[in-house]
Amino acid sequence: MPNDTAFETPNAATAAPAVPPMAADGRSLSERAYEAIKHDIITLRLRPGETLNEAQLMQSTGLGRTPVHQAMHRLALEGLLVILPRKGAMVAPVSLNDALEIIDVRMINETYCVELAARAATVDDLAAIEAVLARSRAAIAARDVAAVMRIDRDFHLAISRASRNQTLAELLRGLHERSLRFWFLALSTPSHLEGVYEEHLELYEALAAHDGERAHRAIARHIEEFRTHILKAI
């Protein structure tokens, strides 16, 4: 936690800009803490409803109190943690209603996004989408659900960028981030892993053909399949 001197007015001639401590890989320590804790929440290593405290998370991440504290508040803003005053935090419960609301908003916005992407996607955009799709084959063969989950997010983000609508892309990024825990639950069945790959392949082929109507149908089926598996999982 910051000390009292952090609020003193610095001497303009000598003050240096505040720079967060950086890890060896270039990420700030708070970013490392955020990613580590979020990964454990999304992959259900930290269970819905589980209570946490800073000391516990400092031990699990190997990081100090300040980056862990910052990460916890960031995750609370994203709805993954609930801050409990003077008690620490709780992993937010998994809510079927939340999942279905996210799916409904995705259906409206993502169908429009893929139509834009089908029209606007360049050769480089399509190559980037295809490269993400290719990564999924090895992850599926290894039954690495966490890797497939990350690849699914990257696949949808690459399509969002190809839409050339930054506001829409940012909206969908937030929705996909909020969906990750539900996605991990839905992908627990091996058959669903192959199904997701086939759905992604169908969508990619529609985008490569610059066929907006086909892309709309493909993403709608993909999202409906997600809804079906979520209803079974929760």
Secondary structure, 3 states (H helix, E strand, C coil): CCCHHHHCCCCCCCCCCCCCCECCCCCEHHHHHHHHHHHHHHCCCCCCCCEECHHHHHHHHCCCHHHHHHHHHHHHHCCCEEEECCCEEEECCCCHHHHHHHHHHHHHHHHHHHHHHHHHCCHHHHHHHHHHHHHHHHHHHCCCHHHHHHHHHHHHHHHHHHCCCHHHHHHHHHHHHHHHHHHHHHCCCHHHHHHHHHHHHHHHHHHHCCCHHHHHHHHHHHHHHHHHHHHHHC
